[in-house]
Amino acid sequence: MNDIAPAGLRTPANIRKRLDRMEYLLERAVRIPGTDKRLGLDVILDIIPFGGTVIAAAMGTYIAWEARNLGVSKFTVARMAGNIGFDMLLGAIPLIGAVPDYFFRSNSRNLRLVRKWMDKHHPAEAPALQGSR
């Protein structure tokens, strides 16, 4: 784990909260008016040609970085990287990239992978936070 951060910030429960917040920001932060549908910075940044997609992918990489620090298997981290890469390719499609990017929510997929691992390896923290999904 990261030795720079204070020990209290490195607990599985705190890491889970940070990952939940990052996924929320990237995938569900804004409600589309008149609907129950939500979108986040991942889609909104697609408005900025190429650069926005890169910024969103870099932000999404944080989830994979935390997973690696937790000790998630290299295979799972590679899957997460694949999700981020595919999402970046979808978002890079000029003008219409936001549409497929909206439906392929790589950060939500990656969060599910980390939660599955954490539920298995740190089950004490899981029940109290299940409702925050």
Stockholm file with secondary structure:
# STOCKHOLM 1.0

chainA/1-133         MNDIAPAGLRTPANIRKRLDRMEYLLERAVRIPGTDKRLGLDVILDIIPFGGTVIAAAMGTYIAWEARNLGVSKFTVARMAGNIGFDMLLGAIPLIGAVPDYFFRSNSRNLRLVRKWMDKHHPAEAPALQGSR
#=GR chainA/1-133 SS CCSSSCGGGGSHHHHHHHHHHHHHHHHTSEECTTSSCEECHHHHGGGSTTHHHHHHHHHHHHHHHHHHHHTCCHHHHHHHHHHHHHHHHHHTSTTTTHHHHHHSCHHHHHHHHHHHHHHHHCTTTHHHHGGGC
#=GC SS_cons         CCSSSCGGGGSHHHHHHHHHHHHHHHHTSEECTTSSCEECHHHHGGGSTTHHHHHHHHHHHHHHHHHHHHTCCHHHHHHHHHHHHHHHHHHTSTTTTHHHHHHSCHHHHHHHHHHHHHHHHCTTTHHHHGGGC
//
